[in-house]
Amino acid sequence: MSRSNHKLSLSLLDHLHTEGAGYDVLCYISLPQLLGTEANTILYFMGKDLARSFDIKNIEDIYNISTALGWGRMELVRERKKSLTFTLMADAVFHRLKSPLTLDFRLEAGFLAESISMIKGIECECSEKVNRKIHQVQFKVILTE
């Protein structure tokens, strides 16, 4: 995609169909090997850039994109004045957490930070916490302004 201000339609995702293994190989093996110690930071900013590529208007758009990209079911579980907490659950998350791969969810965290920033018009940052016992990832988006 060129660096224009053109936003991708969410319906574009309806034309993509994968099982997710390619994403896992790229995100957890190839990119970390290529990017080295900077992988987490670069993946986070890749997620932010990905969010800017779509015309995200509301939380429902985040849910739909997360599902379409094979990340899993994203759900807003708590909203406070200065933060929002999301969970990510899915069979794909369960299988990833059972794998021997070193996992992080920095791409998804960056995507969430920028998506909420676009929706609320406020700069945001996001951190993630993996709960292996219940096979869930929790994201905390902080509104920084």
N, C-alpha and C positions, 0 to 999 in steps of 0.2 A: 504494500500500500504506500502510495506517495505521501509526503508530508503536507497534505492540504488540510483544510479545515472541514473537509467532507466527513460526516459521521456515517458509520455503517448502520444499516437497518438491523434491528434485532431479528427480523425474519430471515436474514442471511444464515443464522445459526440452524434454521430448520433444514438446510441443505447439507449440513455436516453430520456424518454418522460414523462414529468410531467406538471401539470397545474400551479405549483408555490406556492400553499398554504403551502405545507410542508416546503419549503424554508423560507417563511415568518414566520411561527410558530417557526421554529428553530432560525432564525436570530434575530427576534424581540421580542420573548417571552422566549423561553427555554434557549438559551445561555446567554442572559443578566441576567436571574434569577440565573443561575448556576455560572456565572463568576463575578457577582456583579459589583463593581465600576471599575473593570479592563476590562470589556467587550469590550469597544471601542478599547483599545490597543490590546487586544488579537485577536479580529476580524480582525484588520488591519494586524497583523502578520500572521494570518491564510490566508488572501488574498495573501500576499507575498509568502507564502509557496505553496499555490495552483498554482500560476503562475509558480513557479519553477518545478512543476509536469508535465507541458506541454512543448512541443517543440515549443516555440513561436519564430518565425523568423521575423515577420513584423506586421504592424498595422492591416492588414487584418485578421490575426490570432486572434487579440484581439477582433475585431468585431464579428468574427464567434463564439468565445468562449462565449462572452457576450450574444449573441442571444441564443446559445444552452443551456446555463445555466439558461435561463429565466430571465436574468437581464434586458433585453431590447436592444434597438438599440443604440450602442455606436458610437459616431462620433467625429473625430478630427476636431475641428472648428478653431483652431488657433495654429500655431507653431512659436515660437520665439527661439532665440538663447539659452536661459536658461530655457524655459518652454514650455509645451504643454497643451492646454486646450481641454477637451473632454466634450461632453454632452451625457446624457443618457435619452432617452425618450422611452416610450412604454405604452401600455394599463396597463401593470402590474405596472409601476411606477405611473400612474394616480390613479389606485385603491389603491395602498399602501399609497399615499399621502392623499387620501380621508378617510383612515381608522383612527380609534382613537388610533392606536399604536404610540409609540414614535419611530421614525425612524432615522436611520443613514445609511450611505452607506460606512462604514469603511472597510468591506470585499472587496467591489469593489475598493475602493481607494488603499488598499494594493496591490490588484491584478494589478491594473494599474501601480503603482509605480514600482513593480518588473518586470512587462512585458516590460515597457519602458527601464528599466535598462538592461534587457537581450538583447533587440534589439540594444540599443545604446552603450552598454558597459560602462555606466556611472551610478554611484549611483543616485537614485532618491527618492523623497518623494512626497506624494500626499495629497491634502486636497479636501474636497467636500463642495459644497454649494447647498442647496435645494431651488429651486424657485417654491413655491407652486402655484403661479398665473398661470404659464404656464406649470406646471406639469413636471418639468425637473430638473435633477441634473447636476450640472457642476463640473467637476473635474479639478484641476490644478496640473499638474505634474511638479515638479521643479527638474532640473538637478543640483545636488549638487556639482559636480566637475568642 
